[in-house]
Amino acid sequence: MSDVLELQDVSVVREGRALVDQVSWSVKEGERWVILGPNGAGKTTLLNVASSYLYPSKGTATILGETLGTPGTDVFELRPRIGMAGIAMADKLPKSQTVLQTVLTAAYGMTAGWQEEYEAVDEQRARAFLDRLGMSDYLERRFGTLSEGERKRALIARALMTDPELLLLDEPAAGLDLGGREDLVRRLGRLARDPIAPSMIMVTHHVEEIAPGFTHVLMIRQGKVLAAGPVELELTSRNLSHCFGLPLVVEQVGDRWTAQGLPMS
């Protein structure tokens, strides 16, 4: 399998502080990764490097065979090959657009409709992705009127619209209630187990949000990688305790994970 993402000694430095520090990490075709870590650990920074919107201060980042910052790499050709869903994208989208328009505009790499004309196949694809994420009843709703869970599902459908080779999800379950989280995890699990789905990287704080079908985990703390590898080998109580800085117990229940702190003596 070829690498869809390869970071070699990547650091991102801002105002003298390393947001990520000498990170070496690779994601192969077909893998589904979870990035775990506390607030400020560097998770979203890593995702922004993987999206090509943030260049390393040091080291090299190669995405889908293209190395950032080299003469032969055109990020405007690279970015349509990468799907991204997160809070930053939601803030760029017009709240007055319908859900269907919000997904359709991704076909042209735009955030808002202008004078473009969509082909029937574009609308069919948009409707199919929205249906897959349980959003068929919301096609004509204004994006700004959606609940947090509905908005997250619409953003994932939008990220899939360009048929990406790499799908990046930045805390897709953040802000959801229990029902919304479980519905999203179930749908992400279906996507993760689909053999023709793109390679995936998801940022989260909570092991409970890891959907079945995710294969690997990377744990990061204070910009440094603490563990990286198959989820069943690396998602341990010892590693998670080190990552979050307090004693934690990790358990696998069926095909899901839970974590809780040890009782205080």
Contacts in CASP RR format, 6 or more apart in sequence:
PFRMAT RR
TARGET T0000
AUTHOR 0000-0000-0000
METHOD contacts of the structure
MODEL  1
MSDVLELQDVSVVREGRALVDQVSWSVKEGERWVILGPNGAGKTTLLNVA
SSYLYPSKGTATILGETLGTPGTDVFELRPRIGMAGIAMADKLPKSQTVL
QTVLTAAYGMTAGWQEEYEAVDEQRARAFLDRLGMSDYLERRFGTLSEGE
RKRALIARALMTDPELLLLDEPAAGLDLGGREDLVRRLGRLARDPIAPSM
IMVTHHVEEIAPGFTHVLMIRQGKVLAAGPVELELTSRNLSHCFGLPLVV
EQVGDRWTAQGLPMS
1 28 0 8 1.000
1 29 0 8 1.000
1 30 0 8 1.000
1 31 0 8 1.000
2 28 0 8 1.000
2 29 0 8 1.000
3 26 0 8 1.000
3 27 0 8 1.000
3 28 0 8 1.000
3 29 0 8 1.000
3 62 0 8 1.000
3 65 0 8 1.000
4 27 0 8 1.000
4 28 0 8 1.000
4 29 0 8 1.000
4 30 0 8 1.000
4 63 0 8 1.000
4 64 0 8 1.000
4 165 0 8 1.000
4 166 0 8 1.000
4 199 0 8 1.000
5 25 0 8 1.000
5 26 0 8 1.000
5 27 0 8 1.000
5 50 0 8 1.000
5 61 0 8 1.000
5 62 0 8 1.000
5 63 0 8 1.000
5 64 0 8 1.000
5 166 0 8 1.000
5 199 0 8 1.000
5 201 0 8 1.000
6 25 0 8 1.000
6 26 0 8 1.000
6 27 0 8 1.000
6 60 0 8 1.000
6 61 0 8 1.000
6 62 0 8 1.000
7 23 0 8 1.000
7 24 0 8 1.000
7 25 0 8 1.000
7 26 0 8 1.000
7 46 0 8 1.000
7 49 0 8 1.000
7 56 0 8 1.000
7 59 0 8 1.000
7 60 0 8 1.000
7 61 0 8 1.000
7 62 0 8 1.000
8 24 0 8 1.000
8 59 0 8 1.000
8 60 0 8 1.000
8 61 0 8 1.000
8 62 0 8 1.000
9 22 0 8 1.000
9 23 0 8 1.000
9 24 0 8 1.000
9 58 0 8 1.000
9 59 0 8 1.000
9 60 0 8 1.000
10 20 0 8 1.000
10 22 0 8 1.000
10 23 0 8 1.000
10 24 0 8 1.000
10 49 0 8 1.000
10 56 0 8 1.000
10 58 0 8 1.000
10 59 0 8 1.000
10 60 0 8 1.000
10 61 0 8 1.000
11 18 0 8 1.000
11 20 0 8 1.000
11 21 0 8 1.000
11 22 0 8 1.000
11 23 0 8 1.000
11 56 0 8 1.000
11 57 0 8 1.000
11 58 0 8 1.000
11 59 0 8 1.000
12 18 0 8 1.000
12 19 0 8 1.000
12 20 0 8 1.000
12 45 0 8 1.000
12 49 0 8 1.000
12 54 0 8 1.000
12 56 0 8 1.000
12 57 0 8 1.000
13 19 0 8 1.000
13 57 0 8 1.000
13 58 0 8 1.000
18 223 0 8 1.000
19 42 0 8 1.000
19 45 0 8 1.000
19 223 0 8 1.000
20 42 0 8 1.000
20 45 0 8 1.000
20 46 0 8 1.000
20 49 0 8 1.000
20 220 0 8 1.000
20 223 0 8 1.000
20 224 0 8 1.000
21 222 0 8 1.000
21 223 0 8 1.000
21 224 0 8 1.000
22 58 0 8 1.000
22 224 0 8 1.000
23 46 0 8 1.000
23 220 0 8 1.000
23 223 0 8 1.000
23 224 0 8 1.000
23 225 0 8 1.000
24 225 0 8 1.000
25 46 0 8 1.000
25 218 0 8 1.000
25 225 0 8 1.000
25 228 0 8 1.000
27 33 0 8 1.000
27 166 0 8 1.000
27 199 0 8 1.000
27 201 0 8 1.000
27 216 0 8 1.000
28 199 0 8 1.000
29 199 0 8 1.000
30 197 0 8 1.000
30 198 0 8 1.000
30 199 0 8 1.000
31 199 0 8 1.000
31 200 0 8 1.000
31 215 0 8 1.000
31 216 0 8 1.000
32 192 0 8 1.000
32 199 0 8 1.000
32 200 0 8 1.000
32 201 0 8 1.000
32 202 0 8 1.000
32 213 0 8 1.000
32 214 0 8 1.000
32 215 0 8 1.000
32 216 0 8 1.000
33 200 0 8 1.000
33 201 0 8 1.000
33 202 0 8 1.000
33 214 0 8 1.000
33 215 0 8 1.000
33 216 0 8 1.000
33 217 0 8 1.000
33 218 0 8 1.000
34 201 0 8 1.000
34 202 0 8 1.000
34 203 0 8 1.000
34 204 0 8 1.000
34 210 0 8 1.000
34 214 0 8 1.000
34 216 0 8 1.000
34 217 0 8 1.000
34 218 0 8 1.000
34 231 0 8 1.000
35 43 0 8 1.000
35 46 0 8 1.000
35 47 0 8 1.000
35 201 0 8 1.000
35 202 0 8 1.000
35 203 0 8 1.000
35 204 0 8 1.000
35 217 0 8 1.000
35 218 0 8 1.000
35 219 0 8 1.000
35 220 0 8 1.000
36 43 0 8 1.000
36 204 0 8 1.000
36 205 0 8 1.000
36 207 0 8 1.000
36 217 0 8 1.000
36 218 0 8 1.000
36 219 0 8 1.000
36 220 0 8 1.000
36 240 0 8 1.000
36 243 0 8 1.000
37 43 0 8 1.000
37 205 0 8 1.000
37 219 0 8 1.000
37 220 0 8 1.000
37 221 0 8 1.000
37 243 0 8 1.000
37 244 0 8 1.000
38 205 0 8 1.000
38 221 0 8 1.000
38 243 0 8 1.000
38 244 0 8 1.000
38 245 0 8 1.000
39 205 0 8 1.000
41 220 0 8 1.000
41 221 0 8 1.000
41 222 0 8 1.000
41 223 0 8 1.000
41 243 0 8 1.000
42 220 0 8 1.000
42 223 0 8 1.000
43 203 0 8 1.000
43 220 0 8 1.000
44 170 0 8 1.000
44 203 0 8 1.000
45 54 0 8 1.000
45 223 0 8 1.000
46 203 0 8 1.000
46 220 0 8 1.000
47 84 0 8 1.000
47 168 0 8 1.000
47 170 0 8 1.000
47 201 0 8 1.000
47 203 0 8 1.000
48 54 0 8 1.000
49 55 0 8 1.000
49 56 0 8 1.000
49 61 0 8 1.000
49 68 0 8 1.000
50 61 0 8 1.000
50 63 0 8 1.000
50 82 0 8 1.000
50 166 0 8 1.000
50 168 0 8 1.000
50 201 0 8 1.000
51 79 0 8 1.000
51 82 0 8 1.000
51 83 0 8 1.000
51 84 0 8 1.000
51 168 0 8 1.000
52 63 0 8 1.000
52 68 0 8 1.000
52 75 0 8 1.000
52 78 0 8 1.000
52 79 0 8 1.000
52 82 0 8 1.000
53 79 0 8 1.000
55 61 0 8 1.000
55 68 0 8 1.000
55 69 0 8 1.000
56 68 0 8 1.000
60 67 0 8 1.000
60 68 0 8 1.000
61 67 0 8 1.000
61 68 0 8 1.000
62 68 0 8 1.000
63 78 0 8 1.000
63 82 0 8 1.000
63 166 0 8 1.000
64 78 0 8 1.000
64 81 0 8 1.000
64 82 0 8 1.000
64 165 0 8 1.000
64 166 0 8 1.000
66 72 0 8 1.000
66 73 0 8 1.000
66 74 0 8 1.000
66 75 0 8 1.000
66 78 0 8 1.000
67 73 0 8 1.000
68 75 0 8 1.000
80 109 0 8 1.000
80 162 0 8 1.000
80 164 0 8 1.000
81 162 0 8 1.000
81 164 0 8 1.000
81 165 0 8 1.000
81 166 0 8 1.000
82 164 0 8 1.000
82 165 0 8 1.000
82 166 0 8 1.000
82 167 0 8 1.000
82 168 0 8 1.000
83 159 0 8 1.000
83 160 0 8 1.000
83 162 0 8 1.000
83 164 0 8 1.000
83 166 0 8 1.000
83 167 0 8 1.000
83 168 0 8 1.000
83 198 0 8 1.000
84 159 0 8 1.000
84 167 0 8 1.000
84 168 0 8 1.000
84 169 0 8 1.000
84 170 0 8 1.000
85 152 0 8 1.000
85 155 0 8 1.000
85 156 0 8 1.000
85 158 0 8 1.000
85 159 0 8 1.000
85 167 0 8 1.000
85 168 0 8 1.000
85 169 0 8 1.000
85 170 0 8 1.000
85 172 0 8 1.000
86 152 0 8 1.000
86 155 0 8 1.000
86 169 0 8 1.000
86 170 0 8 1.000
86 171 0 8 1.000
86 172 0 8 1.000
87 170 0 8 1.000
87 171 0 8 1.000
87 174 0 8 1.000
88 170 0 8 1.000
89 155 0 8 1.000
89 158 0 8 1.000
89 159 0 8 1.000
90 151 0 8 1.000
90 155 0 8 1.000
92 111 0 8 1.000
93 102 0 8 1.000
93 111 0 8 1.000
93 112 0 8 1.000
93 143 0 8 1.000
94 102 0 8 1.000
94 111 0 8 1.000
94 112 0 8 1.000
94 143 0 8 1.000
95 142 0 8 1.000
95 143 0 8 1.000
95 144 0 8 1.000
95 145 0 8 1.000
96 142 0 8 1.000
96 143 0 8 1.000
96 144 0 8 1.000
97 105 0 8 1.000
97 112 0 8 1.000
97 113 0 8 1.000
97 142 0 8 1.000
97 143 0 8 1.000
98 139 0 8 1.000
98 140 0 8 1.000
98 141 0 8 1.000
98 142 0 8 1.000
98 143 0 8 1.000
99 130 0 8 1.000
99 135 0 8 1.000
99 138 0 8 1.000
99 139 0 8 1.000
99 140 0 8 1.000
99 141 0 8 1.000
99 142 0 8 1.000
99 143 0 8 1.000
99 146 0 8 1.000
99 154 0 8 1.000
100 123 0 8 1.000
100 126 0 8 1.000
100 127 0 8 1.000
100 130 0 8 1.000
100 139 0 8 1.000
100 140 0 8 1.000
101 113 0 8 1.000
102 143 0 8 1.000
102 154 0 8 1.000
102 158 0 8 1.000
103 126 0 8 1.000
103 129 0 8 1.000
103 130 0 8 1.000
103 154 0 8 1.000
103 157 0 8 1.000
103 158 0 8 1.000
103 161 0 8 1.000
104 118 0 8 1.000
104 122 0 8 1.000
104 123 0 8 1.000
104 126 0 8 1.000
104 161 0 8 1.000
105 111 0 8 1.000
105 112 0 8 1.000
105 113 0 8 1.000
105 158 0 8 1.000
106 158 0 8 1.000
106 159 0 8 1.000
106 161 0 8 1.000
106 162 0 8 1.000
107 118 0 8 1.000
107 122 0 8 1.000
107 125 0 8 1.000
107 126 0 8 1.000
107 161 0 8 1.000
107 162 0 8 1.000
108 116 0 8 1.000
109 162 0 8 1.000
110 116 0 8 1.000
125 161 0 8 1.000
126 157 0 8 1.000
126 161 0 8 1.000
127 136 0 8 1.000
127 139 0 8 1.000
129 157 0 8 1.000
129 158 0 8 1.000
129 160 0 8 1.000
129 161 0 8 1.000
130 136 0 8 1.000
130 138 0 8 1.000
130 139 0 8 1.000
130 154 0 8 1.000
130 157 0 8 1.000
132 157 0 8 1.000
132 187 0 8 1.000
132 190 0 8 1.000
132 191 0 8 1.000
133 153 0 8 1.000
133 154 0 8 1.000
133 156 0 8 1.000
133 157 0 8 1.000
133 187 0 8 1.000
134 153 0 8 1.000
134 187 0 8 1.000
135 150 0 8 1.000
135 153 0 8 1.000
135 154 0 8 1.000
135 157 0 8 1.000
138 146 0 8 1.000
138 150 0 8 1.000
138 154 0 8 1.000
141 150 0 8 1.000
143 151 0 8 1.000
143 154 0 8 1.000
144 151 0 8 1.000
146 154 0 8 1.000
148 175 0 8 1.000
148 176 0 8 1.000
149 175 0 8 1.000
149 176 0 8 1.000
149 180 0 8 1.000
149 184 0 8 1.000
152 172 0 8 1.000
152 173 0 8 1.000
152 176 0 8 1.000
152 184 0 8 1.000
153 184 0 8 1.000
153 187 0 8 1.000
155 172 0 8 1.000
156 169 0 8 1.000
156 172 0 8 1.000
156 188 0 8 1.000
156 191 0 8 1.000
159 167 0 8 1.000
159 168 0 8 1.000
159 169 0 8 1.000
160 167 0 8 1.000
164 198 0 8 1.000
165 198 0 8 1.000
165 199 0 8 1.000
166 198 0 8 1.000
166 199 0 8 1.000
166 200 0 8 1.000
166 201 0 8 1.000
167 197 0 8 1.000
167 198 0 8 1.000
167 199 0 8 1.000
167 200 0 8 1.000
167 201 0 8 1.000
168 200 0 8 1.000
168 201 0 8 1.000
168 202 0 8 1.000
169 188 0 8 1.000
169 200 0 8 1.000
169 201 0 8 1.000
169 202 0 8 1.000
169 203 0 8 1.000
170 203 0 8 1.000
171 203 0 8 1.000
171 204 0 8 1.000
171 205 0 8 1.000
172 184 0 8 1.000
172 188 0 8 1.000
172 202 0 8 1.000
172 204 0 8 1.000
172 209 0 8 1.000
173 180 0 8 1.000
173 181 0 8 1.000
173 184 0 8 1.000
173 185 0 8 1.000
173 204 0 8 1.000
173 206 0 8 1.000
173 209 0 8 1.000
176 184 0 8 1.000
181 208 0 8 1.000
181 209 0 8 1.000
185 209 0 8 1.000
185 210 0 8 1.000
185 211 0 8 1.000
185 256 0 8 1.000
186 211 0 8 1.000
188 202 0 8 1.000
188 211 0 8 1.000
189 211 0 8 1.000
189 212 0 8 1.000
189 213 0 8 1.000
189 214 0 8 1.000
191 197 0 8 1.000
191 200 0 8 1.000
192 200 0 8 1.000
192 211 0 8 1.000
192 212 0 8 1.000
192 213 0 8 1.000
192 214 0 8 1.000
193 212 0 8 1.000
193 213 0 8 1.000
200 214 0 8 1.000
202 209 0 8 1.000
202 214 0 8 1.000
204 210 0 8 1.000
206 259 0 8 1.000
207 235 0 8 1.000
207 240 0 8 1.000
207 250 0 8 1.000
207 257 0 8 1.000
207 258 0 8 1.000
207 259 0 8 1.000
208 256 0 8 1.000
208 257 0 8 1.000
208 258 0 8 1.000
208 259 0 8 1.000
210 217 0 8 1.000
210 231 0 8 1.000
210 235 0 8 1.000
210 256 0 8 1.000
210 257 0 8 1.000
212 255 0 8 1.000
212 256 0 8 1.000
213 255 0 8 1.000
214 231 0 8 1.000
215 230 0 8 1.000
215 231 0 8 1.000
216 228 0 8 1.000
216 229 0 8 1.000
216 230 0 8 1.000
216 231 0 8 1.000
216 234 0 8 1.000
217 227 0 8 1.000
217 228 0 8 1.000
217 229 0 8 1.000
217 230 0 8 1.000
217 231 0 8 1.000
217 234 0 8 1.000
217 235 0 8 1.000
218 225 0 8 1.000
218 227 0 8 1.000
218 228 0 8 1.000
218 229 0 8 1.000
219 225 0 8 1.000
219 226 0 8 1.000
219 227 0 8 1.000
219 228 0 8 1.000
219 234 0 8 1.000
219 239 0 8 1.000
219 240 0 8 1.000
219 242 0 8 1.000
219 243 0 8 1.000
220 226 0 8 1.000
220 243 0 8 1.000
221 242 0 8 1.000
221 243 0 8 1.000
221 244 0 8 1.000
221 245 0 8 1.000
226 239 0 8 1.000
226 242 0 8 1.000
226 243 0 8 1.000
227 234 0 8 1.000
227 239 0 8 1.000
227 243 0 8 1.000
228 234 0 8 1.000
232 252 0 8 1.000
235 250 0 8 1.000
235 257 0 8 1.000
236 250 0 8 1.000
237 248 0 8 1.000
237 249 0 8 1.000
237 250 0 8 1.000
240 248 0 8 1.000
240 250 0 8 1.000
240 259 0 8 1.000
241 247 0 8 1.000
241 248 0 8 1.000
246 261 0 8 1.000
247 261 0 8 1.000
247 262 0 8 1.000
248 259 0 8 1.000
248 260 0 8 1.000
248 261 0 8 1.000
248 262 0 8 1.000
249 259 0 8 1.000
249 260 0 8 1.000
249 261 0 8 1.000
249 262 0 8 1.000
250 257 0 8 1.000
250 258 0 8 1.000
250 259 0 8 1.000
251 257 0 8 1.000
251 258 0 8 1.000
251 259 0 8 1.000
END
